[in-house]
Amino acid sequence: MTAFAYLGAALAEIAGCFAFWAWLRLDRSVWWLVPGIASLCLFAYLLTLVDAEHAGRTYAAYGGVYIASAVAWLWLAEGMRPDRWDLIGTAICLAGAAIILWGPRPA
């Protein structure tokens, strides 16, 4: 469930933020904000579904997933192929997220 919540949240956040980007930077209609705001609300809701004891840890681990999703968006939605530095940075962020999520903790 955690992986689906994180991936859904990342897609919702990127789509919501892109709606604002499209309005402000690409001169799209202000109506782009309607689905954008709904998408950002969905993003916030999906993060509450993650089974974690502390919100801060949930958000910190999500950051790595968000970065990987943003690089995928760069490639799939914007047509810009990630370079090796994008991929190396993404791998480092995902490793950090994994440590935050699954690192050993005292019971």
Disulfide bonds with the S-S distance in Angstrom:
none
